[in-house]
Amino acid sequence: MRDAVIVDAVRTAVGRRNGSLSGLHSASLSAHVLKTLAERTGLDPALVDDVIWGCAAPVGMQTGCIGRSAALAAGWPESVPGVTIDRQCGSSQQAVHFAAASVISGQYDVAVAGGVENMSAVPPSLTYLDGKYGEPHGPEVWDRYNGIRFHQGMGAQMIADEYSITRSEMDQHGLDSHARAARAIDEGRFKGQIAPITITGTDGSERVFDTDEGVRRGSTLEALAALKPAFKEEGTITAGNASQISDGTGALLITTSEFATAQGWTPMVRIHTAVVAGTDPVAMLKGPIPATAKALKRAGLALDEIGVYEINEAFASVTLAWLRETGADYEKMNPNGGAMAIGHPIGGSGARIMTTLVHHMRDNNIRYGLQSMCEGGGMANATILELL
């Protein structure tokens, strides 16, 4: 039987809003990790059947099928096609799912999956183009939900209210995320997964960017408590317990065990189970809860058999609600920090998180790992990986 394995996974360090990566075109960013992936594995790009690329805001510089542009920008043969996937925040995790399905079915032998987002250059508000070309979703959807505007921040607040998650709990979670990410950086845990990139300044000077720059050190609960609510007067969601607007990209080489052996590659993990689930699009962000249950059932595994969980920290309420519903161990969730500290380059986040997950599993000899992400429109992907 054919399977799907990840041979290698790389990412850029994540840039903060208007930070180190903000001046780079999304195709250039993507090309950097494609070239790095090929160099690290000895991959002949001509073998790649498809580049499956996530992007949650395919407007502006990210239009024109950024997946295809990425392959061309990398200098790969014109015979290598590319496609762009939009499942909102889970776009590049979905790209991995599509790549896995394609190699298992025999349609592809080799695929590269990943994604990109330059949120500094293409802010989320541009996705809607201020209504110039019509409102998204359509009148039937607006009617079905009584004209409620789908807003992730308000969805996060609704979840906090539903689960009675306090401001102090969320602030502590944010503080923990930064502390964990800082520790991971200091201990060199990310070095094997980051593709350093040379940045040229406006004065012509060059420097190497290789460290996630959204991580804050030395913050306190008192400092976080002083931040104003972001979405609702007297609300509890703030900039301190929410993910950061970020820039970044990541890529994973996916093939079968048989093809990997023929190429002399040693795969890192097998894609054991891959699912997607839908949920209420108004609260929107509860999807990881049913997606996790669906993945575990399909895999025939219990939650306590999973050694590490990567649940995207879109907002602290999302991950804390997931913990309450599943009863998972807080220490096993996002042990190297999450999006509140590292950042959330939406279309590239699935690839960033999976890259971090794969390397953490290998470095710590963890047999099973689970990843899930909430997504716009009330959806979530969940993936279970098995160490090889």
PyMOL commands that set and color helices and strands:
alter all, ss='L'
color gray80, all
select helices_A, chain A and resi 26-41+45-47+60-62+66-73+88-105+124-131+139-144+152-162+167-186+221-225+239-241+257-263+288-299+303-305+316-326+330-332+346-364
alter helices_A, ss='H'
color red, helices_A
select strands_A, chain A and resi 5-11+15-16+50-54+82-85+110-118+197-200+206-209+246-255+269-278+308-311+368-375+379-387
alter strands_A, ss='S'
color yellow, strands_A
deselect
rebuild
show_as cartoon
